[in-house]
Amino acid sequence: MVRRLFQLYAGLVLYGFSMALLVEAGLGLDPWDVLHQGVAERTSLTIGMVTIAVGALVLLAWIPLRQRPGLGTISNVIVIGLAVDAAIWALPSPDVLAVRIAFLAGGVTLNAVATAAYIGARLGPGPRDGLMTGLVARTGRSVRVVRTSIEVTVLATGWLLGGTVGVGTVVYALAIGPLVHILLPRFEVRAPVPVAPVPPAT
């Protein structure tokens, strides 16, 4: 449990840091962060505050879907938002294209590591992942259809609100799945295999 808790919170903090790298790169965000940034642009809230608020609203949508949050779910809502605001405050805003590309590459890679870490801790899915799995269970639609529908909707909404869509959005969409697929087995915490008792010698 100690390892799982450490891995969960390290993964969530790293996720927030990876989000900040993508924001500072200014080359495009993943669909949910396009929405977060778009709402932040239209309000006086920071992107981290919006991330927390949207996560809480999505979590409320779990109720009719009969999804049960875990410690990791609640922590996801709070920790990532705090971490991304802290990282944006600390990181520079580069003007040089090469540095922005490096921020993009680092952000996507670290996002995959962070995702594998907090999912691998097995302490509850993030609110957005739970929304997807809940809708799959309730509608009978495939994961591909449900996930694509959700992400297209939030991406379009975020873009209309002023969120950044660009080459980084495409890079993230193409790279994140394969990277998490490779990394998840290395982070997944497995239950120990019970050892059968050795019969006494006769």
N, C-alpha and C positions, 0 to 999 in steps of 0.2 A: 504493500500500500504506500509506503514512503516513496518508493521509486515512481509509482503511478502518479502520486500527487506532484512530485517534483517535475515529472515529464509533462503533466497537464499544464502547470502554470508556466513552465519554461516555454512550452509550445505556444501558449496564448500570448505571452509577452513578445516572443519572436514573431508571431503573426502580426501583432500591431506594428512592430518595427518594419516588417516587410511591406505592410500597407503604406507606411510613411515613405519608404524608398520609392514606391510607385507613384505616390502623390508628388513628391519632389522631382521625380524624373519628368513629369508633365507630358508623358507620351501616350497616355491612355491607361485606364484602370479596369479592373474586373467588373462585371455587371453590377454587383451589389455596391461596390465602392463608387461607381459612377452615380448611383442613386444617392448614396450618403453624401458625396461631394455636391451633387446638385441641390439637395435639400439645404446643406450648409451654406451654399451660395445665396440661397433665397431667404435665409434667416440669420439671426445673430449667433447661431450655435456653431461650435467647432465640429469638425468631421468626426471626432471621437465621441462627442455628445450625441450627434445624430446616429452614430453606429450603435450606441447604447439604447437610444430611444427606439430605433427601428427593430433592434433585437428583442426588446421588451414587447413591442407590438406583435412581432412575429410569434413570440412565445405565447401570447394570448390566443393566437389562432390555433395553437395546439389543443385548446380545450375541446372544441367540437370534433377535432380529429382523434381525440382520446389518446394523445401522446403523453408520455410521462417524462418530465425532465429529470436529469441527474445533476450531480454536483458540477460536472463539466459543462452542462448546459447553462446553468446560472452563472458560472464563472466566465464562460465565453461572452455572455452579454456585457459583463462589467469590465473584465480585465483588458480585452482587446481595445475597447474604446479609450480607456485610460492610457494604455501603452502607445496607441497611435498618436494621441495628442502630445504625449511627452517626447516621442521620437521626432515628430514634426518640429517641435520647439527646438530640439537639439541639433537637427540636421541642417546643413546648408541648402540653399536653393541654387543649384548649379546652372550656369548659362552655357557652358561648353557642351556641345552635343555628345562628345565622347564620354564625358562624365555622366550625362543623363542616360546614355545607353547602358553604362555600367550600373547605374542605380536601377534601371529597368531589369537587367539580367539578374542582379543580386536580389531584387525584390521578388521576382518570380521564383527563383531557386529557393530562397529562404521561406517563402510562403508555402512551398511544397514540403519543405522540412518541417515547418511548424504545423501544417495540417496533419502530416503523418504522425507527429509527436502527440498532438492532443487527441486525435482519433485513436491512436494506438494505446493510449492510457486507459481506454475503455471505461470512462467515468461519465458517459452521456454525450450524445451528439450535440453539435451547435444548433441554435434555433432554426437557422435556415435549412440545414440538412434534415432536421426533424420535420420541418414543414413539407419538404419534398417526399420523404418516406411516408408521412402521414397521408398525403394526397394520393400517393401510389396505392396505399392500402385501401383507402376509402373509395377511389374511383376505378380501380382495376386497370388503370393505364400503365404503360411501361415507364420505367425510370427515365429513359431517354426523352419521351414525350413530355412528361411532367417537368423534368429539370429544364429542358429547352424552353418550355412555355413560361416558366417562372423567370428564367434569366433574360429572355427576350423582353418580357414585360418590364422588369426592373431596369434593364439597360435603356429601353426606349424612354421610360419615365425620367430616369436620371439624365439622359441626354437632353431632353426637352427642358429640364430644369437648369441645365448649364454644366452638367458633369462632363469630365474629359473622356472622350472616346477617340481612340487612335490606334496606332500600330501596336502599342502596348496591350490594348484590349485583345487584339488578335493573337499576339504572342502568348498572352496568359491563357486564352481559351485553348490554344493548340498544345501548350506545354504542360499545364498543371495536371491534367489527368494522367499522362504517362509518367510524370515525375512522382506523383503520389503513389501510383501503382508500384513503382520500383522501390520507393522508400518505406512504404507502410509495413511490409514484413520485417524490416529491420527495427522498427519501433514498437510493433505490437507486443503488448504484455500478455503472455499466455499463462493460463492457470497451470500450476505444477502438476505433473502426472503422478497420481498416487502410486506408491510402491507397495506391492503385495508383501505381507509379512512372511518372513522366512520360517518355515516350520522347524520346530526344535529337532535336533539330531536325536536319533533313537539308538 
